[in-house]
Amino acid sequence: MEGFDATARDAWFACSVRRFDIGLESGAHGKALVLDLAPETLRRSLALGATVRVTLYSIANNG
């Protein structure tokens, strides 16, 4: 956002939903995933009026 021009910033703040969605595809096997969000990431999201969502997509079992 720091690099956005005034028109892009206005468009962002005009949105009814401001969300950063981190999409991940699950695996059939393996270890647990740990996803850390740094405090600065959360602070910047808050300053932008945005939520942060993590979406886990399942994979089809092929066999």
PDB file of N, CA, C and O in Angstrom:
ATOM      1  N   MET A   1       0.816  -1.195   0.000  1.00  0.00           N
ATOM      2  CA  MET A   1       0.000   0.000   0.000  1.00  0.00           C
ATOM      3  C   MET A   1       0.861   1.261   0.000  1.00  0.00           C
ATOM      4  O   MET A   1       0.453   2.301  -0.516  1.00  0.00           O
ATOM      5  N   GLU A   2       2.043   1.159   0.578  1.00  0.00           N
ATOM      6  CA  GLU A   2       2.882   2.349   0.648  1.00  0.00           C
ATOM      7  C   GLU A   2       3.199   2.889  -0.743  1.00  0.00           C
ATOM      8  O   GLU A   2       3.399   4.092  -0.908  1.00  0.00           O
ATOM      9  N   GLY A   3       3.247   2.011  -1.742  1.00  0.00           N
ATOM     10  CA  GLY A   3       3.577   2.433  -3.092  1.00  0.00           C
ATOM     11  C   GLY A   3       2.373   2.788  -3.953  1.00  0.00           C
ATOM     12  O   GLY A   3       2.528   3.198  -5.103  1.00  0.00           O
ATOM     13  N   PHE A   4       1.178   2.632  -3.402  1.00  0.00           N
ATOM     14  CA  PHE A   4      -0.030   2.920  -4.187  1.00  0.00           C
ATOM     15  C   PHE A   4      -0.184   4.421  -4.404  1.00  0.00           C
ATOM     16  O   PHE A   4       0.155   5.228  -3.538  1.00  0.00           O
ATOM     17  N   ASP A   5      -0.699   4.776  -5.570  1.00  0.00           N
ATOM     18  CA  ASP A   5      -1.025   6.177  -5.795  1.00  0.00           C
ATOM     19  C   ASP A   5      -2.367   6.480  -5.124  1.00  0.00           C
ATOM     20  O   ASP A   5      -3.015   5.583  -4.586  1.00  0.00           O
ATOM     21  N   ALA A   6      -2.772   7.736  -5.160  1.00  0.00           N
ATOM     22  CA  ALA A   6      -3.991   8.160  -4.455  1.00  0.00           C
ATOM     23  C   ALA A   6      -5.228   7.431  -4.973  1.00  0.00           C
ATOM     24  O   ALA A   6      -6.117   7.097  -4.190  1.00  0.00           O
ATOM     25  N   THR A   7      -5.298   7.184  -6.266  1.00  0.00           N
ATOM     26  CA  THR A   7      -6.455   6.494  -6.839  1.00  0.00           C
ATOM     27  C   THR A   7      -6.549   5.063  -6.317  1.00  0.00           C
ATOM     28  O   THR A   7      -7.632   4.601  -5.960  1.00  0.00           O
ATOM     29  N   ALA A   8      -5.430   4.371  -6.273  1.00  0.00           N
ATOM     30  CA  ALA A   8      -5.418   2.989  -5.774  1.00  0.00           C
ATOM     31  C   ALA A   8      -5.756   2.949  -4.286  1.00  0.00           C
ATOM     32  O   ALA A   8      -6.508   2.078  -3.848  1.00  0.00           O
ATOM     33  N   ARG A   9      -5.214   3.875  -3.509  1.00  0.00           N
ATOM     34  CA  ARG A   9      -5.537   3.937  -2.072  1.00  0.00           C
ATOM     35  C   ARG A   9      -7.016   4.201  -1.857  1.00  0.00           C
ATOM     36  O   ARG A   9      -7.646   3.571  -1.006  1.00  0.00           O
ATOM     37  N   ASP A  10      -7.574   5.129  -2.623  1.00  0.00           N
ATOM     38  CA  ASP A  10      -9.004   5.431  -2.508  1.00  0.00           C
ATOM     39  C   ASP A  10      -9.838   4.197  -2.834  1.00  0.00           C
ATOM     40  O   ASP A  10     -10.837   3.927  -2.167  1.00  0.00           O
ATOM     41  N   ALA A  11      -9.433   3.453  -3.852  1.00  0.00           N
ATOM     42  CA  ALA A  11     -10.154   2.232  -4.222  1.00  0.00           C
ATOM     43  C   ALA A  11     -10.098   1.210  -3.098  1.00  0.00           C
ATOM     44  O   ALA A  11     -11.101   0.561  -2.802  1.00  0.00           O
ATOM     45  N   TRP A  12      -8.929   1.057  -2.463  1.00  0.00           N
ATOM     46  CA  TRP A  12      -8.782   0.112  -1.352  1.00  0.00           C
ATOM     47  C   TRP A  12      -9.729   0.491  -0.217  1.00  0.00           C
ATOM     48  O   TRP A  12     -10.461  -0.359   0.289  1.00  0.00           O
ATOM     49  N   PHE A  13      -9.720   1.741   0.177  1.00  0.00           N
ATOM     50  CA  PHE A  13     -10.538   2.164   1.310  1.00  0.00           C
ATOM     51  C   PHE A  13     -12.025   2.245   0.970  1.00  0.00           C
ATOM     52  O   PHE A  13     -12.859   2.322   1.872  1.00  0.00           O
ATOM     53  N   ALA A  14     -12.363   2.229  -0.302  1.00  0.00           N
ATOM     54  CA  ALA A  14     -13.770   2.206  -0.716  1.00  0.00           C
ATOM     55  C   ALA A  14     -14.344   0.789  -0.685  1.00  0.00           C
ATOM     56  O   ALA A  14     -15.561   0.613  -0.755  1.00  0.00           O
ATOM     57  N   CYS A  15     -13.485  -0.214  -0.580  1.00  0.00           N
ATOM     58  CA  CYS A  15     -13.955  -1.610  -0.555  1.00  0.00           C
ATOM     59  C   CYS A  15     -14.775  -1.878   0.702  1.00  0.00           C
ATOM     60  O   CYS A  15     -14.446  -1.388   1.782  1.00  0.00           O
ATOM     61  N   SER A  16     -15.832  -2.650   0.558  1.00  0.00           N
ATOM     62  CA  SER A  16     -16.635  -3.010   1.727  1.00  0.00           C
ATOM     63  C   SER A  16     -15.972  -4.117   2.537  1.00  0.00           C
ATOM     64  O   SER A  16     -16.235  -4.253   3.732  1.00  0.00           O
ATOM     65  N   VAL A  17     -15.118  -4.906   1.898  1.00  0.00           N
ATOM     66  CA  VAL A  17     -14.347  -5.955   2.586  1.00  0.00           C
ATOM     67  C   VAL A  17     -12.889  -5.773   2.205  1.00  0.00           C
ATOM     68  O   VAL A  17     -12.539  -5.757   1.025  1.00  0.00           O
ATOM     69  N   ARG A  18     -12.051  -5.637   3.212  1.00  0.00           N
ATOM     70  CA  ARG A  18     -10.605  -5.549   2.990  1.00  0.00           C
ATOM     71  C   ARG A  18      -9.973  -6.727   3.717  1.00  0.00           C
ATOM     72  O   ARG A  18      -9.952  -6.776   4.947  1.00  0.00           O
ATOM     73  N   ARG A  19      -9.459  -7.675   2.937  1.00  0.00           N
ATOM     74  CA  ARG A  19      -8.992  -8.927   3.533  1.00  0.00           C
ATOM     75  C   ARG A  19      -7.774  -9.444   2.780  1.00  0.00           C
ATOM     76  O   ARG A  19      -7.730  -9.421   1.550  1.00  0.00           O
ATOM     77  N   PHE A  20      -6.803  -9.901   3.529  1.00  0.00           N
ATOM     78  CA  PHE A  20      -5.674 -10.647   2.968  1.00  0.00           C
ATOM     79  C   PHE A  20      -5.949 -12.112   3.276  1.00  0.00           C
ATOM     80  O   PHE A  20      -6.012 -12.505   4.441  1.00  0.00           O
ATOM     81  N   ASP A  21      -6.112 -12.912   2.238  1.00  0.00           N
ATOM     82  CA  ASP A  21      -6.462 -14.327   2.401  1.00  0.00           C
ATOM     83  C   ASP A  21      -5.269 -15.175   1.993  1.00  0.00           C
ATOM     84  O   ASP A  21      -4.857 -15.174   0.833  1.00  0.00           O
ATOM     85  N   ILE A  22      -4.721 -15.895   2.955  1.00  0.00           N
ATOM     86  CA  ILE A  22      -3.592 -16.781   2.706  1.00  0.00           C
ATOM     87  C   ILE A  22      -4.159 -18.151   2.409  1.00  0.00           C
ATOM     88  O   ILE A  22      -4.667 -18.819   3.310  1.00  0.00           O
ATOM     89  N   GLY A  23      -4.082 -18.584   1.158  1.00  0.00           N
ATOM     90  CA  GLY A  23      -4.645 -19.868   0.748  1.00  0.00           C
ATOM     91  C   GLY A  23      -3.589 -20.956   0.725  1.00  0.00           C
ATOM     92  O   GLY A  23      -2.514 -20.782   0.151  1.00  0.00           O
ATOM     93  N   LEU A  24      -3.902 -22.073   1.350  1.00  0.00           N
ATOM     94  CA  LEU A  24      -2.988 -23.204   1.413  1.00  0.00           C
ATOM     95  C   LEU A  24      -3.712 -24.463   0.971  1.00  0.00           C
ATOM     96  O   LEU A  24      -4.898 -24.635   1.251  1.00  0.00           O
ATOM     97  N   GLU A  25      -3.004 -25.334   0.284  1.00  0.00           N
ATOM     98  CA  GLU A  25      -3.567 -26.620  -0.104  1.00  0.00           C
ATOM     99  C   GLU A  25      -3.058 -27.672   0.871  1.00  0.00           C
ATOM    100  O   GLU A  25      -1.858 -27.775   1.122  1.00  0.00           O
ATOM    101  N   SER A  26      -3.990 -28.453   1.419  1.00  0.00           N
ATOM    102  CA  SER A  26      -3.598 -29.479   2.378  1.00  0.00           C
ATOM    103  C   SER A  26      -2.978 -30.656   1.652  1.00  0.00           C
ATOM    104  O   SER A  26      -3.121 -30.804   0.438  1.00  0.00           O
ATOM    105  N   GLY A  27      -2.309 -31.465   2.390  1.00  0.00           N
ATOM    106  CA  GLY A  27      -1.726 -32.680   1.835  1.00  0.00           C
ATOM    107  C   GLY A  27      -2.394 -33.904   2.436  1.00  0.00           C
ATOM    108  O   GLY A  27      -3.062 -33.827   3.467  1.00  0.00           O
ATOM    109  N   ALA A  28      -2.202 -35.014   1.781  1.00  0.00           N
ATOM    110  CA  ALA A  28      -2.777 -36.259   2.273  1.00  0.00           C
ATOM    111  C   ALA A  28      -1.936 -36.843   3.408  1.00  0.00           C
ATOM    112  O   ALA A  28      -2.446 -37.573   4.258  1.00  0.00           O
ATOM    113  N   HIS A  29      -0.679 -36.523   3.412  1.00  0.00           N
ATOM    114  CA  HIS A  29       0.246 -37.042   4.422  1.00  0.00           C
ATOM    115  C   HIS A  29       1.218 -35.938   4.803  1.00  0.00           C
ATOM    116  O   HIS A  29       1.345 -34.932   4.106  1.00  0.00           O
ATOM    117  N   GLY A  30       1.872 -36.138   5.877  1.00  0.00           N
ATOM    118  CA  GLY A  30       2.920 -35.191   6.237  1.00  0.00           C
ATOM    119  C   GLY A  30       2.721 -34.576   7.599  1.00  0.00           C
ATOM    120  O   GLY A  30       1.839 -34.952   8.372  1.00  0.00           O
ATOM    121  N   LYS A  31       3.568 -33.629   7.853  1.00  0.00           N
ATOM    122  CA  LYS A  31       3.599 -32.964   9.148  1.00  0.00           C
ATOM    123  C   LYS A  31       2.592 -31.818   9.199  1.00  0.00           C
ATOM    124  O   LYS A  31       2.075 -31.360   8.180  1.00  0.00           O
ATOM    125  N   ALA A  32       2.344 -31.388  10.400  1.00  0.00           N
ATOM    126  CA  ALA A  32       1.469 -30.231  10.600  1.00  0.00           C
ATOM    127  C   ALA A  32       2.150 -28.979  10.065  1.00  0.00           C
ATOM    128  O   ALA A  32       3.376 -28.866  10.083  1.00  0.00           O
ATOM    129  N   LEU A  33       1.361 -28.068   9.604  1.00  0.00           N
ATOM    130  CA  LEU A  33       1.868 -26.789   9.110  1.00  0.00           C
ATOM    131  C   LEU A  33       1.704 -25.755  10.208  1.00  0.00           C
ATOM    132  O   LEU A  33       0.643 -25.638  10.820  1.00  0.00           O
ATOM    133  N   VAL A  34       2.749 -25.024  10.441  1.00  0.00           N
ATOM    134  CA  VAL A  34       2.706 -23.907  11.390  1.00  0.00           C
ATOM    135  C   VAL A  34       2.895 -22.636  10.591  1.00  0.00           C
ATOM    136  O   VAL A  34       3.874 -22.488   9.860  1.00  0.00           O
ATOM    137  N   LEU A  35       1.961 -21.729  10.733  1.00  0.00           N
ATOM    138  CA  LEU A  35       2.002 -20.474   9.989  1.00  0.00           C
ATOM    139  C   LEU A  35       2.086 -19.331  10.985  1.00  0.00           C
ATOM    140  O   LEU A  35       1.136 -19.067  11.722  1.00  0.00           O
ATOM    141  N   ASP A  36       3.220 -18.659  11.003  1.00  0.00           N
ATOM    142  CA  ASP A  36       3.410 -17.517  11.896  1.00  0.00           C
ATOM    143  C   ASP A  36       3.192 -16.223  11.130  1.00  0.00           C
ATOM    144  O   ASP A  36       3.673 -16.067  10.008  1.00  0.00           O
ATOM    145  N   LEU A  37       2.473 -15.308  11.735  1.00  0.00           N
ATOM    146  CA  LEU A  37       2.329 -13.966  11.194  1.00  0.00           C
ATOM    147  C   LEU A  37       3.069 -13.026  12.140  1.00  0.00           C
ATOM    148  O   LEU A  37       2.785 -12.980  13.337  1.00  0.00           O
ATOM    149  N   ALA A  38       3.998 -12.293  11.598  1.00  0.00           N
ATOM    150  CA  ALA A  38       4.807 -11.386  12.404  1.00  0.00           C
ATOM    151  C   ALA A  38       3.950 -10.249  12.959  1.00  0.00           C
ATOM    152  O   ALA A  38       2.986  -9.831  12.318  1.00  0.00           O
ATOM    153  N   PRO A  39       4.291  -9.752  14.136  1.00  0.00           N
ATOM    154  CA  PRO A  39       3.538  -8.631  14.700  1.00  0.00           C
ATOM    155  C   PRO A  39       3.445  -7.447  13.736  1.00  0.00           C
ATOM    156  O   PRO A  39       2.408  -6.786  13.673  1.00  0.00           O
ATOM    157  N   GLU A  40       4.498  -7.175  12.996  1.00  0.00           N
ATOM    158  CA  GLU A  40       4.471  -6.052  12.057  1.00  0.00           C
ATOM    159  C   GLU A  40       3.454  -6.290  10.938  1.00  0.00           C
ATOM    160  O   GLU A  40       2.797  -5.353  10.484  1.00  0.00           O
ATOM    161  N   THR A  41       3.326  -7.526  10.500  1.00  0.00           N
ATOM    162  CA  THR A  41       2.326  -7.868   9.482  1.00  0.00           C
ATOM    163  C   THR A  41       0.928  -7.578  10.004  1.00  0.00           C
ATOM    164  O   THR A  41       0.100  -7.007   9.295  1.00  0.00           O
ATOM    165  N   LEU A  42       0.669  -7.972  11.238  1.00  0.00           N
ATOM    166  CA  LEU A  42      -0.643  -7.732  11.838  1.00  0.00           C
ATOM    167  C   LEU A  42      -0.892  -6.248  12.067  1.00  0.00           C
ATOM    168  O   LEU A  42      -2.005  -5.765  11.856  1.00  0.00           O
ATOM    169  N   ARG A  43       0.132  -5.528  12.495  1.00  0.00           N
ATOM    170  CA  ARG A  43      -0.002  -4.071  12.696  1.00  0.00           C
ATOM    171  C   ARG A  43      -0.329  -3.374  11.384  1.00  0.00           C
ATOM    172  O   ARG A  43      -1.197  -2.501  11.338  1.00  0.00           O
ATOM    173  N   ARG A  44       0.366  -3.760  10.319  1.00  0.00           N
ATOM    174  CA  ARG A  44       0.131  -3.120   9.019  1.00  0.00           C
ATOM    175  C   ARG A  44      -1.260  -3.452   8.493  1.00  0.00           C
ATOM    176  O   ARG A  44      -1.928  -2.596   7.913  1.00  0.00           O
ATOM    177  N   SER A  45      -1.694  -4.689   8.693  1.00  0.00           N
ATOM    178  CA  SER A  45      -3.053  -5.065   8.277  1.00  0.00           C
ATOM    179  C   SER A  45      -4.088  -4.248   9.037  1.00  0.00           C
ATOM    180  O   SER A  45      -5.048  -3.752   8.448  1.00  0.00           O
ATOM    181  N   LEU A  46      -3.895  -4.112  10.323  1.00  0.00           N
ATOM    182  CA  LEU A  46      -4.806  -3.323  11.151  1.00  0.00           C
ATOM    183  C   LEU A  46      -4.841  -1.872  10.682  1.00  0.00           C
ATOM    184  O   LEU A  46      -5.913  -1.274  10.591  1.00  0.00           O
ATOM    185  N   ALA A  47      -3.681  -1.310  10.384  1.00  0.00           N
ATOM    186  CA  ALA A  47      -3.619   0.079   9.926  1.00  0.00           C
ATOM    187  C   ALA A  47      -4.370   0.271   8.610  1.00  0.00           C
ATOM    188  O   ALA A  47      -4.855   1.365   8.320  1.00  0.00           O
ATOM    189  N   LEU A  48      -4.464  -0.794   7.816  1.00  0.00           N
ATOM    190  CA  LEU A  48      -5.175  -0.729   6.538  1.00  0.00           C
ATOM    191  C   LEU A  48      -6.648  -1.086   6.677  1.00  0.00           C
ATOM    192  O   LEU A  48      -7.388  -1.079   5.693  1.00  0.00           O
ATOM    193  N   GLY A  49      -7.067  -1.393   7.883  1.00  0.00           N
ATOM    194  CA  GLY A  49      -8.458  -1.778   8.097  1.00  0.00           C
ATOM    195  C   GLY A  49      -8.776  -3.139   7.523  1.00  0.00           C
ATOM    196  O   GLY A  49      -9.916  -3.404   7.144  1.00  0.00           O
ATOM    197  N   ALA A  50      -7.780  -4.007   7.456  1.00  0.00           N
ATOM    198  CA  ALA A  50      -7.949  -5.312   6.816  1.00  0.00           C
ATOM    199  C   ALA A  50      -7.940  -6.439   7.842  1.00  0.00           C
ATOM    200  O   ALA A  50      -7.354  -6.326   8.919  1.00  0.00           O
ATOM    201  N   THR A  51      -8.606  -7.526   7.472  1.00  0.00           N
ATOM    202  CA  THR A  51      -8.505  -8.760   8.238  1.00  0.00           C
ATOM    203  C   THR A  51      -7.518  -9.676   7.527  1.00  0.00           C
ATOM    204  O   THR A  51      -7.231  -9.512   6.341  1.00  0.00           O
ATOM    205  N   VAL A  52      -7.010 -10.637   8.275  1.00  0.00           N
ATOM    206  CA  VAL A  52      -6.148 -11.668   7.707  1.00  0.00           C
ATOM    207  C   VAL A  52      -6.860 -12.992   7.909  1.00  0.00           C
ATOM    208  O   VAL A  52      -7.238 -13.345   9.026  1.00  0.00           O
ATOM    209  N   ARG A  53      -7.038 -13.718   6.821  1.00  0.00           N
ATOM    210  CA  ARG A  53      -7.727 -15.005   6.864  1.00  0.00           C
ATOM    211  C   ARG A  53      -6.789 -16.078   6.312  1.00  0.00           C
ATOM    212  O   ARG A  53      -6.041 -15.845   5.363  1.00  0.00           O
ATOM    213  N   VAL A  54      -6.848 -17.250   6.927  1.00  0.00           N
ATOM    214  CA  VAL A  54      -6.120 -18.403   6.410  1.00  0.00           C
ATOM    215  C   VAL A  54      -7.165 -19.405   5.937  1.00  0.00           C
ATOM    216  O   VAL A  54      -8.017 -19.841   6.711  1.00  0.00           O
ATOM    217  N   THR A  55      -7.090 -19.769   4.648  1.00  0.00           N
ATOM    218  CA  THR A  55      -8.017 -20.728   4.063  1.00  0.00           C
ATOM    219  C   THR A  55      -7.248 -21.980   3.700  1.00  0.00           C
ATOM    220  O   THR A  55      -6.255 -21.915   2.976  1.00  0.00           O
ATOM    221  N   LEU A  56      -7.701 -23.119   4.198  1.00  0.00           N
ATOM    222  CA  LEU A  56      -7.064 -24.401   3.913  1.00  0.00           C
ATOM    223  C   LEU A  56      -7.948 -25.164   2.936  1.00  0.00           C
ATOM    224  O   LEU A  56      -9.089 -25.506   3.250  1.00  0.00           O
ATOM    225  N   TYR A  57      -7.415 -25.425   1.761  1.00  0.00           N
ATOM    226  CA  TYR A  57      -8.139 -26.146   0.726  1.00  0.00           C
ATOM    227  C   TYR A  57      -7.747 -27.615   0.776  1.00  0.00           C
ATOM    228  O   TYR A  57      -6.562 -27.939   0.849  1.00  0.00           O
ATOM    229  N   SER A  58      -8.728 -28.501   0.738  1.00  0.00           N
ATOM    230  CA  SER A  58      -8.430 -29.926   0.736  1.00  0.00           C
ATOM    231  C   SER A  58      -8.016 -30.363  -0.657  1.00  0.00           C
ATOM    232  O   SER A  58      -8.362 -29.725  -1.651  1.00  0.00           O
ATOM    233  N   ILE A  59      -7.279 -31.448  -0.716  1.00  0.00           N
ATOM    234  CA  ILE A  59      -6.905 -31.998  -2.009  1.00  0.00           C
ATOM    235  C   ILE A  59      -7.713 -33.269  -2.235  1.00  0.00           C
ATOM    236  O   ILE A  59      -8.092 -33.951  -1.283  1.00  0.00           O
ATOM    237  N   ALA A  60      -7.969 -33.580  -3.484  1.00  0.00           N
ATOM    238  CA  ALA A  60      -8.713 -34.791  -3.810  1.00  0.00           C
ATOM    239  C   ALA A  60      -7.809 -35.999  -3.577  1.00  0.00           C
ATOM    240  O   ALA A  60      -6.631 -35.983  -3.934  1.00  0.00           O
ATOM    241  N   ASN A  61      -8.362 -37.027  -2.986  1.00  0.00           N
ATOM    242  CA  ASN A  61      -7.623 -38.263  -2.763  1.00  0.00           C
ATOM    243  C   ASN A  61      -7.708 -39.096  -4.037  1.00  0.00           C
ATOM    244  O   ASN A  61      -8.779 -39.572  -4.413  1.00  0.00           O
ATOM    245  N   ASN A  62      -6.565 -39.264  -4.691  1.00  0.00           N
ATOM    246  CA  ASN A  62      -6.527 -39.973  -5.965  1.00  0.00           C
ATOM    247  C   ASN A  62      -6.292 -41.475  -5.838  1.00  0.00           C
ATOM    248  O   ASN A  62      -6.006 -42.136  -6.836  1.00  0.00           O
ATOM    249  N   GLY A  63      -6.405 -42.010  -4.661  1.00  0.00           N
ATOM    250  CA  GLY A  63      -6.171 -43.431  -4.664  1.00  0.00           C
ATOM    251  C   GLY A  63      -6.174 -44.075  -3.382  1.00  0.00           C
ATOM    252  O   GLY A  63      -5.981 -45.288  -3.300  1.00  0.00           O
TER     253      GLY A  63
END
